[in-house]
Amino acid sequence: MTILITGSNGQLGTEIRNLAPQHSSHRFIFTDVAELNITDREAVRRFVADNAVDLIINCAAYTNVDRAEEDEPTARLINAAAVENLALSGARIIHVSTDYVFSGDGCVPYREDDPVDPRTAYGRTKLEGEQLLLKAAPDAIIFRTAWLYSPYGTNFVKTMLRLGAERDELSVVYDQVGTPTYAADLAAAILAAVECPEWHPGIYHYTNEGVCSWFDFTVEILRQAGKMSNLQCFVRPILSAQYAYKTPRPHYSVLDKAKVKATFGIDIPYWTDSLRHCLQQM
Ligand SMILES: NC(=O)c1ccc[n+]([C@@H]2O[C@H](COP(=O)([O-])OP(=O)(O)OC[C@H]3O[C@@H](n4cnc5c(N)ncnc54)[C@H](OP(=O)(O)O)[C@@H]3O)[C@@H](O)[C@H]2O)c1
């Protein structure tokens, strides 16, 4: 198969690039906005036709939640309209979405068919992307994920490592819970779907295993990093109301992963183990 990766300079795209040599029966084409701007419908159509692309794994997105709130039209262009462009290109699609399609008011892990109710511009535009995709290409696969991190780009782990080295104390919320996702694990799960002998369209939830708050996540990041270096920093638990968020954040983001495990026969690593693997790569 010829597989086009869009947005391939981002966290997930880079991890797929790292794993691609293990899937040498396929031809991978890695692009980011400079090579293929997915908001350009004609360019997408031409690229897919010229390169005989069979499958697109869409890693491109407008992921800055605060900036999306200030500029929803641009977020919509990339997270929704551009996804429709991919869907109309004639190739099969694996797309990536987010826990932000849910309200975050729940208290049991979200299943794929639970009602959606996004509360942010980012969540609304990502949901529109899902809907446009499934309308134009009903056989698409969508992986919804949450709390993504990796050695690349900007993410919570890298921010906490930087702040932990600069400061003696950090205040982090403990009333928002979810599960971190190491982008390398998500990349492996996506490639398991690619390698599956049968194509299984639909929405799948994927994060690492376990549940924690951002406070717990920070404590574990600094604890593991502290073992590898001299990093020492006190982490203080606070409530969301004590933190000046520009955009409201979901209080509950835990995703039920039973469907992805049963369909693709994958085991999902526990979040602290994956964090250790990531820190070792950094
Ligand atoms: N990060 C998270 O915590 C998180 C959580 C849940 C779900 N997700 C979803 O997971 C997926 C992967 O996220 P990620 O963290 O890997 O994203 P990322 O690191 O922000 O990477 C996205 C990539 O897409 C590129 N891009 C932006 N606009 C484009 C365009 N018009 N055409 C082509 N490429 C474009 C970006 O380039 P620039 O950097 O130049 O803009 C960037 O290289 C996304 O669908 C995201 O919504 C992420």
The ligand as an ORCA input file, in Angstrom:
! r2SCAN-3c Opt
* xyz 0 1
  N      -1.871     17.009     21.590
  C      -2.843     16.472     22.345
  O      -2.803     16.508     23.592
  C      -4.001     15.791     21.686
  C      -5.045     15.322     22.481
  C      -6.123     14.687     21.876
  C      -6.148     14.526     20.498
  N      -5.125     15.009     19.740
  C      -5.200     14.842     18.289
  O      -4.126     13.995     17.892
  C      -3.703     14.344     16.571
  C      -2.197     14.524     16.557
  O      -1.860     15.552     17.480
  P      -0.356     16.061     17.649
  O      -0.192     16.483     19.067
  O       0.582     15.099     17.016
  O      -0.424     17.399     16.755
  P       0.739     18.427     16.464
  O       1.997     17.994     17.132
  O       0.173     19.787     16.704
  O       0.970     18.211     14.900
  C       0.051     18.637     13.935
  C       0.824     18.875     12.660
  O      -0.107     19.284     11.652
  C       0.477     20.356     10.929
  N      -0.532     21.138     10.223
  C      -1.261     22.182     10.684
  N      -2.038     22.662      9.718
  C      -1.797     21.913      8.607
  C      -2.282     21.940      7.277
  N      -3.185     22.856      6.871
  N      -1.824     21.018      6.394
  C      -0.904     20.095      6.774
  N      -0.396     20.035      8.015
  C      -0.831     20.931      8.939
  C       1.170     21.140     12.027
  O       2.065     22.084     11.501
  P       2.330     23.436     12.369
  O       2.959     23.001     13.644
  O       3.235     24.215     11.453
  O       0.976     24.066     12.561
  C       1.855     20.010     12.793
  O       3.088     19.637     12.202
  C      -4.498     15.585     16.186
  O      -5.595     15.196     15.408
  C      -5.000     16.124     17.506
  O      -6.208     16.852     17.372
  C      -4.055     15.622     20.295
*
